[in-house]
């Protein structure tokens, strides 16, 4: 029996409606309990800000495209080098670090749970192998279905139950967590040198549209009773005027679930662009935020851009090619047979570049204009907008207009006429930041029931203590203290065990992979379906029997079983 007592903690726990109560947190065997014995290990929080462990609901840290980004950019891998010391492995990399570097840096910032935003089913083994080398965070993987041939065929036939059956079989086979759609149908079209500009364009050879794919997948998600909603990267990312497509997509979404959203739209900054070309490029965060505010069935994350070097990577192959034509930098495209694709290109976001300055402003506008912090979550689409180590700066920007104004004074001089940010006076409070960085993310992912994102009795004891005295700091004025405090937690506790303290990693750790296993009736079991088996054996380069990820790839794992309605 392992016991821990965190004393004198200034707790903000939005899910349990605790907003600044000084209290003790008792932990036994990795769970929060009423009390512990006198022999328990003691951590004195000394009245410092104490939150549930951070949750990142959209990041790219593991898998084939991330690894390709590593060896595609040796100059990036030369940054952030640290020698092996104590329990730590040697690390390197800045925007696409090694797996251990990702894990240590997240832990130092107080983060304990991560969702890998896009896993190609055929390449799932690689993702799970890298999960095992990310030891200090529990991991999940959204599974890509945007160009899945079986799904698109079933959508074209109007057979939603078959769509759900294929999704359910695939999630179980590859140990995935939820449904990810990236530029639905667009990457399949890219195989023929084409792209889909919005939701009414048809996918070549399948006769379906992105709108039909999105609507069918939302219904399938509810049939499977998945904890997380469909997770959508909208069509037409990163092009002037794409906000109209984004708003049109949001207006498709029905309200089908009382416990959570029906759609999670990711990195919406990249989808909130106005203008007809790059010369007239401007922010359209306001109409996008207005739509989100009036459609409670939608949750978004910011996808905030921060200035500096990073690496963009996505399953949206045609978008990366368009980015290459703008930057003329090295780039790559990759096709995953019958399923999806990807693209990678290193980028530099510059303050003196007008487009980059507007992009920076748009993400902040979304965070400030969406009224409910539970429905606009803090991310950078790591590493696409910026590496996740920039989160403390973003928190400070949201909490301090003074800091926003100081930063705005350094961007391109013509930015002011293209954005609304200078006119926004809202400054977020500590509770809202706790929502945007852990409670809201856990709720949107549907993992509060397994003890994530809160500090209630029975919750998993993931705790972050920050060197911040809430009553002694004015975030609006002392924004540098906010940046410094959230950059280095005083203590990070993972499953009841201290794993980081003041920037030092204390233990090696072992994470848990969280995956979903929908229980489907025998008549909808795709492993027994002749048409599905025939398609698989005819088109895939692997046998169907070799496709599922074996249990050996998951060391410690939590299987969430759902009772599907099919």
C-alpha positions in Angstrom: 0.0 0.0 0.0 1.6 3.3 -1.2 0.3 6.5 0.5 0.9 10.1 -0.2 -0.4 13.3 1.4 -0.2 16.6 -0.5 -0.6 19.2 2.3 -1.6 22.9 2.2 -2.6 22.8 -1.5 -4.4 25.8 -3.0 -6.8 23.7 -5.1 -8.6 24.6 -8.3 -10.7 21.7 -9.5 -13.4 22.9 -11.9 -15.1 19.5 -12.4 -15.7 19.3 -8.6 -16.5 23.0 -8.3 -13.5 23.8 -6.1 -12.2 27.3 -6.9 -9.3 28.2 -4.5 -9.7 26.1 -1.4 -6.7 25.3 0.7 -6.9 21.6 1.5 -4.9 18.4 1.8 -5.1 15.7 -0.9 -4.8 12.1 0.3 -3.6 9.4 -2.1 -3.5 5.6 -1.7 -2.4 3.2 -4.4 -2.6 5.8 -7.1 -6.1 7.0 -6.3 -7.4 10.0 -4.3 -9.0 8.9 -1.0 -10.5 10.5 2.1 -7.4 10.1 4.3 -4.1 8.2 4.8 -2.1 6.9 7.6 0.7 8.6 9.6 3.4 6.8 7.5 2.3 8.4 4.2 4.9 10.3 2.2 4.2 14.1 2.6 4.5 16.8 0.0 4.0 20.4 1.4 2.4 22.5 -1.4 3.0 25.6 0.8 -0.3 27.2 -0.4 0.8 27.0 -4.0 -1.6 26.5 -7.0 -2.5 22.9 -7.2 -4.4 21.5 -10.3 -5.3 18.1 -11.7 -2.5 16.8 -14.0 -2.5 18.6 -17.4 -4.3 16.9 -20.3 -3.4 17.6 -23.9 -6.3 16.7 -26.1 -4.5 17.2 -29.4 -0.8 16.7 -29.9 1.5 14.9 -32.2 4.3 13.1 -30.3 4.4 9.5 -31.5 4.0 7.5 -34.7 5.4 7.3 -38.2 5.0 10.9 -39.4 6.5 12.2 -36.1 9.5 9.9 -36.5 9.9 10.9 -40.2 9.9 14.6 -39.0 12.8 13.7 -36.7 15.1 12.2 -39.3 13.9 14.7 -41.9 15.2 17.6 -39.8 18.6 16.8 -38.2 19.1 20.5 -37.5 16.1 20.3 -35.2 17.4 17.2 -33.5 20.6 19.0 -32.6 18.6 21.4 -30.4 17.5 20.5 -26.9 20.3 17.9 -26.3 20.7 16.6 -22.8 23.0 13.8 -21.7 21.8 10.7 -19.8 21.7 11.6 -16.2 20.1 9.8 -13.2 16.9 8.1 -14.3 16.7 10.2 -17.5 17.6 8.9 -21.0 19.6 11.1 -23.3 17.3 13.5 -25.2 17.4 15.8 -28.2 15.1 17.8 -30.5 13.0 20.9 -30.2 9.9 20.9 -32.3 10.0 17.1 -32.8 11.9 15.8 -29.9 12.7 12.2 -29.0 9.9 10.4 -27.2 11.7 10.6 -23.8 12.3 14.3 -24.3 8.6 14.8 -25.0 7.7 12.9 -21.9 10.1 14.7 -19.6 9.2 18.2 -20.9 5.5 17.5 -20.5 6.1 16.2 -17.0 8.1 19.2 -16.0 5.1 21.4 -17.1 2.7 19.3 -15.0 1.1 17.3 -17.8 0.1 13.6 -17.2 -2.2 12.6 -20.1 -1.8 13.0 -23.8 -3.9 12.2 -26.9 -1.9 11.5 -30.0 -4.0 13.3 -32.6 -3.6 11.1 -35.6 -2.7 7.4 -35.9 -2.8 5.6 -39.2 -4.4 2.2 -38.5 -1.9 0.3 -40.7 1.0 1.9 -38.9 -0.4 1.6 -35.4 2.3 -0.7 -34.1 4.9 2.1 -34.5 2.7 4.5 -32.5 2.3 2.0 -29.7 6.0 1.3 -29.6 6.7 5.0 -29.1 3.9 5.1 -26.5 6.0 2.7 -24.4 8.9 5.1 -24.6 6.8 8.0 -23.3 6.8 6.8 -19.7 5.4 9.7 -17.7 2.1 10.3 -19.4 -0.9 8.1 -20.1 -1.5 7.9 -23.8 -4.4 7.6 -26.3 -4.5 7.6 -30.1 -7.2 9.0 -32.3 -7.4 6.7 -35.3 -7.6 8.0 -38.9 -10.6 7.2 -41.0 -10.7 10.2 -43.4 -9.8 8.1 -46.5 -10.8 4.7 -45.4 -12.1 2.8 -48.5 -14.4 0.5 -46.6 -16.0 3.5 -44.7 -16.4 5.6 -47.9 -18.0 2.6 -49.7 -20.5 2.1 -46.9 -21.3 5.8 -46.8 -21.9 5.8 -50.5 -24.4 3.0 -50.0 -26.1 4.8 -47.1 -25.3 1.9 -44.7 -24.4 3.7 -41.4 -24.5 0.5 -39.4 -21.8 -0.9 -41.7 -19.8 2.3 -41.2 -20.0 1.9 -37.4 -19.1 -1.8 -37.7 -15.9 -1.0 -39.7 -14.9 1.7 -37.3 -15.6 -0.5 -34.3 -13.6 -3.4 -35.7 -10.7 -1.1 -36.6 -10.5 0.6 -33.2 -10.4 -2.8 -31.5 -7.8 -4.2 -34.0 -5.4 -1.3 -33.7 -6.1 -0.4 -30.0 -7.2 3.1 -30.9 -9.2 5.5 -28.8 -11.4 7.5 -31.1 -12.3 8.6 -34.6 -10.1 11.2 -36.4 -11.1 12.7 -39.7 -8.4 14.8 -41.4 -9.6 16.7 -44.5 -12.3 14.0 -45.0 -11.9 12.6 -48.5 -9.2 15.1 -49.4 -6.2 12.9 -48.9 -7.8 10.2 -50.9 -8.3 12.7 -53.7 -4.7 13.7 -53.4 -3.8 10.2 -54.6 -5.1 11.4 -57.9 -3.4 14.9 -57.7 -6.6 16.6 -56.5 -8.0 18.1 -53.3 -11.4 18.8 -51.9 -12.0 22.5 -51.2 -15.1 22.1 -49.1 -17.8 19.7 -47.8 -19.8 19.4 -51.0 -17.0 18.3 -53.3 -17.0 14.7 -54.3 -14.2 12.2 -53.5 -13.0 10.7 -56.8 -14.2 7.2 -57.6 -16.4 7.0 -54.4 -19.1 9.5 -55.2 -19.3 10.7 -51.6 -18.7 14.2 -50.1 -16.9 15.3 -46.9 -20.3 16.4 -45.6 -21.7 12.9 -46.0 -18.5 11.3 -44.4 -18.7 13.7 -41.4 -22.4 13.1 -40.9 -22.1 9.4 -41.2 -19.2 9.2 -38.8 -20.9 11.3 -36.2 -23.8 8.8 -36.3 -21.5 5.9 -36.2 -19.6 7.3 -33.2 -22.9 7.5 -31.2 -23.9 3.9 -32.3 -20.6 2.7 -30.9 -21.0 4.8 -27.7 -17.5 6.0 -27.9 -16.3 8.2 -25.0 -14.9 10.8 -27.3 -16.8 12.4 -30.2 -15.6 12.6 -33.8 -12.4 14.6 -33.9 -12.3 16.7 -37.0 -9.6 18.5 -39.0 -11.9 20.5 -41.4 -11.4 20.6 -45.1 -9.5 23.5 -46.7 -7.1 24.1 -43.9 -4.7 27.1 -44.2 -6.3 28.9 -47.2 -7.7 32.4 -47.3 -11.5 32.5 -47.0 -11.7 29.0 -45.5 -13.8 30.2 -42.5 -16.9 29.8 -44.7 -16.2 26.1 -45.1 -15.6 25.9 -41.3 -18.9 27.5 -40.4 -20.7 25.4 -43.0 -19.2 22.3 -41.5 -20.2 23.3 -37.9 -23.8 23.9 -39.1 -24.0 20.3 -40.2 -23.5 18.9 -36.7 -26.5 17.5 -34.8 -26.7 17.5 -31.0 -26.7 13.8 -30.3 -25.1 13.4 -26.9 -26.2 14.8 -23.5 -22.8 14.1 -21.8 -20.4 15.6 -24.3 -20.1 17.3 -27.6 -21.0 15.7 -30.9 -18.0 17.1 -32.7 -14.5 18.2 -31.6 -13.0 20.5 -34.1 -9.2 20.7 -33.8 -6.7 23.6 -34.5 -9.5 25.9 -35.5 -7.1 28.8 -35.8 -6.0 27.3 -39.1 -9.6 27.2 -40.3 -10.6 30.8 -39.4 -9.2 32.7 -42.3 -10.8 35.5 -44.4 -9.8 37.2 -47.6 -9.8 35.9 -51.1 -6.0 35.6 -51.4 -2.8 36.2 -49.3 -2.9 39.9 -50.2 -6.3 40.3 -48.6 -5.8 37.7 -45.8 -7.5 38.6 -42.5 -9.0 37.1 -39.4 -12.4 35.6 -39.4 -12.3 34.4 -35.8 -15.4 36.3 -34.9 -17.9 34.5 -37.1 -16.3 31.1 -36.2 -16.5 31.9 -32.5 -20.1 33.1 -32.9 -21.0 29.8 -34.5 -19.3 27.8 -31.7 -21.1 30.0 -29.0 -24.4 29.2 -30.5 -23.9 25.4 -31.1 -23.2 23.7 -27.7 -22.7 20.4 -29.5 -19.3 21.6 -30.7 -16.0 21.9 -28.8 -12.9 23.4 -30.5 -9.2 23.7 -29.6 -7.2 26.8 -30.5 -4.2 25.5 -32.5 -2.3 28.6 -31.4 0.6 29.8 -33.5 3.7 31.1 -31.7 6.7 32.8 -33.4 9.8 30.8 -34.1 10.9 27.5 -35.7 8.7 24.4 -35.7 7.7 21.5 -37.9 4.3 21.0 -39.4 3.0 17.5 -39.8 -0.5 16.3 -40.7 -2.5 13.6 -42.5 -3.6 16.4 -44.8 -1.1 15.7 -47.6 -2.4 18.3 -50.1 -2.2 21.1 -47.5 1.5 20.3 -46.9 2.2 20.5 -50.6 0.5 23.9 -50.7 2.6 24.9 -47.8 5.7 23.8 -49.6 4.8 26.0 -52.6 4.7 29.0 -50.2 7.9 28.2 -48.2 10.0 26.3 -50.8 11.5 24.3 -48.0 12.1 20.6 -47.8 8.9 18.6 -47.6 7.5 15.1 -47.8 4.3 13.3 -48.6 3.3 9.8 -47.6 0.4 7.6 -48.6 -1.1 5.0 -46.3 -2.9 2.4 -48.5 -6.7 2.4 -48.3 -6.7 4.7 -45.2 -5.0 8.1 -45.2 -1.7 9.9 -45.9 0.5 12.6 -44.4 2.8 15.5 -45.1 5.7 17.2 -43.3 7.5 20.5 -43.8 9.6 22.6 -41.4 8.5 26.2 -41.0 9.5 29.5 -39.4 6.7 31.8 -38.1 8.1 35.4 -38.1 6.8 38.4 -36.4 7.6 40.6 -39.4 5.6 38.4 -41.7 2.0 39.8 -42.0 0.3 36.4 -42.5 2.1 34.9 -39.6 1.2 37.8 -37.4 -2.4 37.5 -38.3 -2.3 33.7 -37.6 -0.9 34.4 -34.1 -3.7 36.9 -33.4 -6.5 34.6 -34.7 -5.7 31.8 -32.2 -5.9 34.2 -29.3 -9.1 35.8 -30.6 -10.7 32.4 -30.6 -9.7 31.7 -27.0 -11.1 35.1 -26.0 -14.2 35.2 -28.1 -15.6 31.7 -27.3 -17.5 32.5 -24.1 -17.3 29.1 -22.5 -13.8 27.9 -21.7 -15.1 24.3 -21.6 -15.6 24.6 -25.3 -12.4 26.2 -26.5 -9.3 24.3 -25.3 -5.7 25.4 -25.2 -3.5 23.7 -27.8 -0.9 24.5 -30.4 -1.6 21.4 -32.5 1.9 20.5 -31.3 4.2 21.0 -33.1 2.2 22.6 -36.0 1.5 25.9 -34.4 4.4 25.7 -32.0 6.0 23.2 -29.7 4.0 22.4 -26.6 6.7 24.1 -24.4 5.1 27.4 -25.5 1.9 26.7 -23.5 3.0 28.8 -20.5 3.3 31.8 -22.8 -0.1 31.2 -24.2 -1.6 31.0 -20.8 0.0 34.3 -19.9 -1.3 35.9 -23.1 -4.9 34.8 -22.3 -4.6 36.1 -18.7 -3.0 39.5 -19.5 -4.1 42.1 -21.9 -0.9 44.1 -21.0 1.2 41.1 -22.3 -0.9 40.8 -25.4 -0.5 44.5 -26.2 3.2 44.3 -25.6 3.6 41.4 -28.0 1.2 43.0 -30.5 3.5 46.1 -30.6 6.2 43.8 -32.1 4.3 42.2 -34.9 3.9 43.4 -38.5 2.6 47.0 -38.5 -0.4 46.2 -40.9 -1.7 43.4 -38.6 -4.0 45.8 -36.6 -6.2 46.5 -39.6 -6.8 42.8 -40.2 -7.6 41.5 -36.7 -9.8 42.2 -33.7 -7.3 41.3 -31.0 -6.4 44.8 -29.8 -10.1 45.5 -29.0 -10.5 42.4 -26.8 -10.2 43.3 -23.1 -11.1 39.8 -21.7 -8.5 38.4 -19.2 -8.9 34.8 -18.2 -8.8 33.8 -14.5 -7.1 30.8 -12.9 -10.3 28.7 -13.0 -10.7 29.3 -16.7 -7.1 28.3 -17.4 -7.6 25.1 -15.3 -10.6 24.3 -17.6 -8.8 25.0 -20.8 -5.7 22.9 -19.9 -7.1 19.9 -18.0 -10.8 19.8 -16.9 -12.3 20.8 -20.2 -9.9 18.5 -22.2 -10.7 15.5 -20.0 -14.4 16.2 -20.3 -14.2 16.6 -24.1 -12.3 13.3 -24.4 -14.8 11.5 -22.2 -12.2 10.4 -19.6 -13.4 12.0 -16.4 -15.2 8.7 -15.5 -11.8 6.9 -15.4 -10.5 9.6 -13.1 -8.8 12.1 -15.4 -9.0 15.9 -15.2 -10.2 16.2 -11.6 -9.2 15.6 -8.0 -12.4 14.1 -6.6 -12.5 10.9 -4.5 -11.6 7.9 -6.6 -9.9 10.0 -9.2 -6.5 9.0 -10.5 -3.9 10.8 -8.5 -2.4 13.0 -11.3 -1.6 16.2 -9.6 0.4 19.4 -10.6 1.6 21.8 -8.0 2.9 25.1 -9.4 5.2 27.7 -7.7 2.4 30.3 -7.9 0.7 31.9 -4.9 -2.7 32.9 -6.4 -3.4 35.6 -3.8 0.0 37.3 -4.2 0.2 37.5 -8.0 -1.8 39.7 -10.4 -1.7 37.8 -13.7 -2.7 40.8 -15.7 0.4 42.7 -14.6 2.9 40.0 -13.6 2.7 37.9 -16.7 6.3 36.8 -16.5 5.6 35.1 -13.2 2.8 33.2 -14.9 5.1 32.1 -17.7 7.8 31.0 -15.3 5.4 29.2 -12.9 3.6 27.1 -15.5 6.8 26.3 -17.3 8.2 24.4 -14.3 5.9 22.7 -11.8 7.0 22.5 -8.2 5.7 18.9 -8.1 4.2 16.6 -10.7 2.5 13.6 -9.3 1.6 10.7 -11.7 -0.7 8.0 -10.4 0.2 8.9 -6.8 4.0 8.9 -7.4 6.1 12.1 -7.6 7.7 12.1 -11.1 9.1 15.6 -11.4 10.1 18.3 -9.0 11.3 21.8 -9.9 12.5 20.8 -13.3 14.1 17.5 -12.3 12.8 14.1 -13.4 12.6 11.8 -10.3 11.6 8.4 -11.7 11.5 6.5 -15.0 7.8 5.6 -14.7 5.5 3.4 -16.7 2.5 4.8 -18.5 -0.9 3.4 -19.4 -2.3 3.2 -23.0 -6.0 3.9 -23.0 -8.0 2.3 -25.8 -11.6 1.6 -26.7 -13.1 -1.8 -27.5 -16.7 -1.5 -28.8 -18.8 -4.7 -28.3 -20.6 -5.3 -31.6 -23.2 -8.0 -32.4 -21.9 -11.1 -34.3 -23.9 -10.1 -37.5 -21.9 -6.9 -37.6 -18.5 -8.4 -36.9 -16.3 -7.3 -39.8 -13.8 -10.2 -39.2 -16.6 -12.5 -40.3 -17.9 -10.4 -43.1 -17.2 -11.9 -46.6 -17.2 -8.6 -48.5 -14.9 -6.8 -46.0 -12.5 -9.8 -45.9 -12.5 -9.9 -49.7 -11.7 -6.2 -50.0 -9.0 -6.5 -47.4 -7.3 -9.5 -49.0 -7.6 -8.0 -52.5 -6.3 -4.5 -51.8 -4.1 -4.4 -48.7 -0.5 -5.4 -48.7 -0.9 -7.3 -45.4 -3.1 -10.2 -44.5 -6.1 -9.4 -42.4 -4.9 -11.8 -39.8 -1.7 -9.8 -39.5 -3.4 -6.4 -39.3 -4.4 -6.2 -35.6 -1.9 -4.9 -33.0 -0.9 -7.7 -30.7 -1.2 -7.3 -26.9 2.6 -7.4 -26.6 2.8 -3.9 -28.0 0.8 -2.6 -25.0 2.6 -3.0 -21.7 0.2 -1.4 -19.2 -3.2 -0.6 -20.8 -6.7 0.3 -19.9 -9.4 -1.1 -22.2 -12.6 0.9 -22.2 -15.4 -1.5 -23.3 -18.5 0.1 -24.8 -21.9 -1.6 -25.7 -22.6 -0.6 -29.3 -26.2 -0.4 -30.5 -25.4 -2.6 -33.5 
